[in-house]
């Protein structure tokens, strides 16, 4: 009887030890000290990624509009890109390609008789009847940290030119205002030579003041471009070329203008990389 009790006690003790060993080994696996990889014995704490707060993405916040100021007539300003690198997304490019394919392709009409004010109206008009002329509307839309005189007149502000990506400080004045100019994405003389001669005077004035056809840009780029189309001039900032060409195509479609063969080919090359 005594021998049987000893054997029973020994068996129970052995079971307890075995259970303790099993629980201890399981705990080591759970803590990451032991792994199932051959020869591996690494703490999980040393293999987890460390996140530096400096690597966290930042979220840009929109500036607060000046109280009582008229809203810009265009919903959004040009970005030195529609995406993070200034380019538009693939959906916009695909839509632009489809629109471009539907545009008529012809040679340029002569520019004989072209007169900016007689054909397209005085610069700048208030075609949207918000009480402010188009130039001030575009400056208010595209510049940041603007200072106004009265409800409309933009006296100063900051611009990152979409055509170069370079920052410019705008200060209104006889010798400083020209540093920031308003560019017609489809130049008016180009429009005149690709169908605008057939538009009514009201339609031409609308084209000249359409916010989708206007960007605030650095004066140097505007002077270089003059009345060039996409075949002979594109923004130096390559990341903005997709958005630039997409605007040209949209404006030409809106006002029933055509493209010339070299212009169409250049637009297609730009959109192929978008």
C-alpha positions in Angstrom: 0.0 0.0 0.0 2.8 2.4 1.0 4.7 1.6 -2.3 1.6 2.3 -4.4 1.1 5.7 -2.6 4.7 6.6 -3.4 4.3 5.7 -7.0 1.1 7.8 -7.2 2.8 10.8 -5.6 5.8 10.4 -7.9 3.5 10.3 -10.9 1.6 13.4 -9.8 4.8 15.3 -9.2 6.1 14.3 -12.6 2.9 15.5 -14.3 3.1 18.8 -12.5 6.7 19.3 -13.6 5.9 18.4 -17.2 3.0 20.8 -17.2 5.2 23.6 -15.7 7.8 23.0 -18.4 5.2 23.1 -21.1 3.7 26.3 -19.8 7.2 27.9 -19.5 8.1 27.0 -23.1 4.8 28.3 -24.4 5.4 31.6 -22.6 8.8 31.9 -24.2 7.2 31.5 -27.7 4.5 34.0 -26.9 7.0 36.6 -25.8 9.0 36.2 -29.0 12.2 35.0 -27.3 11.9 31.7 -29.1 10.8 31.3 -32.7 10.1 28.4 -34.9 12.8 29.6 -37.4 15.8 27.3 -37.4 18.5 28.8 -35.1 16.4 32.0 -34.4 16.3 33.4 -30.9 15.3 37.1 -31.2 13.1 39.2 -29.0 9.9 40.5 -30.8 10.6 44.0 -29.3 13.8 44.3 -31.3 12.1 43.4 -34.6 9.1 45.8 -34.4 9.2 49.0 -36.6 9.9 52.2 -34.8 7.8 55.2 -36.1 9.5 58.6 -36.0 6.9 61.4 -35.6 8.9 63.3 -38.3 7.9 60.6 -40.8 4.2 61.0 -40.2 2.3 62.5 -43.1 1.2 66.1 -42.7 -2.2 67.4 -43.7 -2.4 70.8 -45.4 -5.2 73.1 -44.1 -7.0 75.6 -46.3 -6.6 79.2 -45.6 -9.6 81.1 -44.3 -11.2 83.4 -46.9 -11.2 87.1 -46.2 -14.6 87.9 -44.6 -16.9 89.6 -47.1 -14.6 89.0 -50.0 -16.2 87.7 -53.3 -15.6 84.1 -53.9 -13.3 83.2 -56.9 -15.4 82.1 -59.9 -13.4 78.9 -60.3 -13.8 76.0 -57.9 -10.1 75.3 -57.5 -6.8 76.9 -58.3 -4.1 75.3 -60.5 -1.7 73.3 -58.5 1.8 72.9 -59.4 0.0 69.8 -59.7 -3.3 68.1 -59.2 -1.5 65.3 -57.4 1.4 65.3 -55.0 3.9 65.8 -57.8 1.9 68.4 -59.6 0.5 66.1 -62.3 -3.2 65.3 -62.9 -4.5 61.8 -62.2 -5.1 59.1 -64.8 -8.8 59.7 -64.9 -8.4 63.3 -66.0 -5.8 62.3 -68.6 -8.0 59.6 -70.0 -10.9 62.1 -70.3 -8.7 64.6 -72.0 -7.5 62.0 -74.5 -11.1 61.2 -75.4 -11.9 64.9 -75.8 -8.8 65.5 -77.8 -9.7 62.7 -80.2 -13.0 64.4 -80.9 -11.6 67.8 -81.7 -11.3 68.9 -85.3 -7.8 68.9 -86.8 -7.1 71.7 -89.3 -4.4 74.2 -90.2 -4.2 77.6 -88.6 -6.3 80.4 -90.1 -4.4 83.7 -90.8 -4.1 86.1 -87.9 -5.0 89.0 -90.2 -7.3 91.4 -88.4 -6.6 90.1 -85.0 -7.2 92.8 -82.3 -7.2 91.8 -78.7 -9.6 94.4 -77.4 -11.8 94.7 -80.5 -12.2 90.9 -80.8 -12.1 89.7 -77.1 -13.1 92.8 -75.1 -11.1 95.1 -72.8 -8.9 93.4 -70.3 -10.2 92.7 -67.7 -14.0 92.5 -67.6 -16.4 91.5 -64.9 -18.2 88.8 -66.8 -19.4 86.9 -63.8 -21.0 90.1 -62.3 -19.4 89.6 -58.8 -18.3 93.2 -58.7 -14.6 92.4 -59.3 -12.7 92.3 -62.6 -11.3 89.0 -63.8 -7.6 89.8 -63.0 -8.4 90.4 -59.4 -10.6 87.3 -59.3 -7.7 85.2 -60.5 -5.1 86.8 -58.2 -7.5 86.1 -55.3 -7.9 82.5 -56.4 -4.3 81.6 -57.1 -2.3 83.6 -54.5 -2.0 83.0 -50.8 -1.8 85.4 -47.9 -3.4 88.1 -50.0 -4.0 91.6 -48.8 -6.9 93.5 -50.4 -7.8 97.2 -50.8 -11.5 97.2 -50.6 -13.6 94.1 -51.5 -11.7 93.3 -54.8 -8.3 94.9 -55.4 -5.5 92.5 -54.5 -2.5 94.5 -53.3 -0.1 91.7 -52.4 0.2 88.0 -52.0 2.4 85.0 -52.5 2.4 82.8 -55.6 4.1 79.6 -56.6 4.1 79.8 -60.4 2.6 76.6 -61.8 4.8 77.1 -64.9 8.1 77.0 -63.0 7.4 75.9 -59.4 9.2 79.0 -58.2 7.8 81.3 -55.4 7.0 84.9 -56.2 5.9 87.7 -53.9 3.3 89.9 -55.6 3.2 93.6 -54.8 0.9 95.8 -56.8 2.8 98.7 -58.3 4.0 100.3 -61.6 7.3 98.3 -61.6 6.3 95.2 -59.6 2.8 94.1 -60.8 4.3 92.5 -64.0 6.2 90.0 -61.9 2.9 88.1 -61.7 0.8 88.0 -64.8 -2.5 86.3 -65.9 -1.9 83.8 -68.7 -4.5 82.6 -71.2 -3.9 78.9 -71.3 -5.2 78.9 -74.8 -3.7 82.2 -76.0 -6.2 84.5 -77.5 -4.3 84.9 -80.8 -4.1 81.1 -81.0 -7.8 80.9 -80.3 -8.4 83.5 -83.1 -6.5 81.3 -85.6 -8.2 78.1 -84.6 -11.9 79.0 -84.7 -12.6 82.0 -82.5 -13.2 84.2 -85.6 -16.5 82.2 -86.0 -17.6 82.9 -82.4 -19.9 85.8 -81.4 -18.4 88.8 -79.6 -20.0 87.6 -76.3 -18.5 84.1 -76.7 -15.1 85.6 -77.3 -15.3 87.8 -74.3 -16.4 84.8 -72.2 -13.4 82.9 -73.5 -11.0 85.7 -72.6 -12.3 85.8 -69.1 -13.0 82.1 -68.5 -11.3 81.1 -65.2 -10.6 77.7 -66.6 -8.5 79.4 -69.3 -6.6 81.6 -66.8 -3.6 81.0 -64.5 -1.6 83.5 -62.4 2.0 82.8 -63.4 5.4 84.4 -63.4 5.8 87.2 -65.9 8.8 85.6 -67.5 7.0 82.4 -68.6 4.1 84.4 -69.9 6.4 86.6 -72.0 8.2 83.5 -73.4 4.9 81.7 -74.3 3.2 84.6 -76.1 0.6 83.0 -78.4 2.3 79.6 -78.7 0.4 76.3 -78.6 1.5 73.0 -77.1 3.7 72.1 -80.1 6.0 75.1 -79.5 5.8 75.9 -75.8 5.1 73.9 -72.6 5.7 74.9 -68.9 9.2 74.4 -67.6 7.7 72.5 -64.6 7.2 69.1 -66.3 4.9 68.0 -63.4 2.4 70.6 -64.4 2.3 69.8 -68.1 -0.6 67.3 -67.8 -2.9 69.8 -66.1 -1.8 72.5 -68.5 -2.6 70.4 -71.6 -5.9 69.2 -70.1 -7.0 72.8 -69.6 -6.1 73.6 -73.2 -8.1 70.7 -74.5 -11.1 71.5 -72.3 -11.2 75.1 -73.4 -10.9 74.2 -77.1 -13.8 71.8 -76.7 -15.9 74.3 -74.8 -15.5 77.1 -77.4 -15.6 74.8 -80.5 -12.0 75.5 -81.5 -9.8 73.1 -83.4 -6.2 71.9 -83.0 -3.5 71.8 -85.7 -1.7 68.5 -86.4 1.6 69.3 -84.6 -0.4 70.7 -81.6 -2.5 67.5 -81.4 0.6 65.3 -81.5 2.3 67.3 -78.8 -0.8 67.0 -76.6 -1.0 63.3 -77.1 2.7 62.9 -76.1 2.1 64.9 -72.9 -1.0 62.9 -72.0 0.7 59.6 -72.7 3.0 60.3 -69.7 0.2 61.4 -67.3 
